[in-house]
Amino acid sequence: GYGKAFLWTGIFQGLVIVVVAQFLRHPAAGTTSAAKAGVAKPAQSRKNTDHFTTAEMLRTPHFYLLYLMFVMMATGGLLVTAQAGPVAQSWGLPLAALTTALSLNPIANGASRIFWGWVSDRTGREVAMIVAFFLQALALVSVLTLGRTSATWFIITLAFTFFTWGEVFSLFPAISGDWFGTRNSTSNYSFLYTAKGVAAIFGGGLGAVLFQKFGTWSAAFYGSAVLALL
């Protein structure tokens, strides 16, 4: 049952957190490695000595731009997360295709966070965002155009979607630190992260409503792709 699954998963995660927390330490002063030669320094709009408090951050237009960007980018990924089952069913795809896709998606999602974070360290956050968000728009369209044609394409396009979506969870906290400083980054990012909850309403709830209204997933997927492109 779902209840016991959530209960034991929560207990297991709690134990893991307690154990690994015993090994966490602040790095000693002077141990930060120097930037590698030839590696582009990420674009920053603030000096390293400037650190915004959360109240100061909330008074800047930059925060609300990032918040809007986060909502628009997270919508497509959360649409696929919430509706992968109904989408596969409505397209008549076999259960094996859905199971395989749902097994590969977390791997693509996790790899995305590492890969695009690594890219952004070399190109700057903004450049990495432009490339990844554009690819996300293409990925969402590919699910609708190619993913519905066969089980294989469904698996491939969903993995592509998650690989170009998971980076929001590494790029947005990073650029928040770049723009507003790192001293208060935990509290600052907690406000920015609520954008995921807003996006879940659009991706999960509104996506289902659009399908019920039009009898097709086109509006939800094309709409999400446009948001990512914007």
Buried (B, 14 or more C-beta within 10 A) or exposed (E): EEEEEEEEEEEEEEEEEEEEEEEEEEEEEEEEEEEEEEEEEBBBEBEEEEBBBBEBBEEEEBBEEBBBBBBBBBBBBBBBBBBBEEBBEBBEBEEEBBEBBBEBBEEBBBBBBEBBBEBBBBBBBBBBBEBBBEBBBBBBBBBBEBBBEEBEBBBBBBBBBBBBBBBBBBBBBBBBBBBBBEBBBEEBBEBBBEBBEBBBEBBBEBBBEBBEEEEEBEBBBBBBBBBBBE
